[in-house]
Amino acid sequence: MKILAWICGILAVLMVIFAFIMGLFNVVPFLGVTKGINFIHFANTLILFTIAFLLCDKKKE
């Protein structure tokens, strides 16, 4: 579970960076996405998955 948490966390950080790049340089579309807020929504979901995986791993111990 920790590996999944790390993967989700790293992907969430990448999505926030992509949203920042999209907003800073006004790149449209970027990776097929036309609005930067979509990256933020996906990052939010990944952060929630990260928390859930870490809690499940802690409960298992």
N, C-alpha and C positions, 0 to 999 in steps of 0.2 A: 504494500500500500504506500510505503514511503516513496518508492520510485514513481508511482503514478502521481503522487502529490508534487514531487519535484518537477515532473514533466508538465503538469498543469500550471504550476507556478511560473515556470520558465516561459511557456507559451503565453500566459497572461501578460508577463512583462513585455514580450515581443509585440503583442497586440497593442499595448499602450504606446510603445515606441512607434509602431506603424501609424497609429492615429496622430501622434505628435508630428511625424514626418509629413503626413497628409495635410495637416492643418498649417504647419510652418511653411512648406514649400508650395502649397495649393496644388498638389498633384491629384488630378482626377482623370480617370479612375486609377486606383492603386491596387494592384493584385485583384482586379475585377470588382472592387468595392468602390461605390461612388460617393459614399458619405462616411466620414471618419467616426461618427457616433456608432456605427455598426461594429467597429473594432473595439470600442469601449464596452458595448453590450456583451460581446463575446468574451472579453477579458473579465468582466464581472462574473459571468457564468463559470469561467475557469477558476477564478478565485474562490467561488463557493464550492466547486468540486475539490479544490485543494484543501479547504477547511474540513470538508466532509471526510476526505481520505485520511487526513491527519487525526481527526477524532475517532474514526473507525480503527485506525492503527493503535491509538492510545488505549481504546477500550479493549482491544484484543490482548494487550499486554497484561 
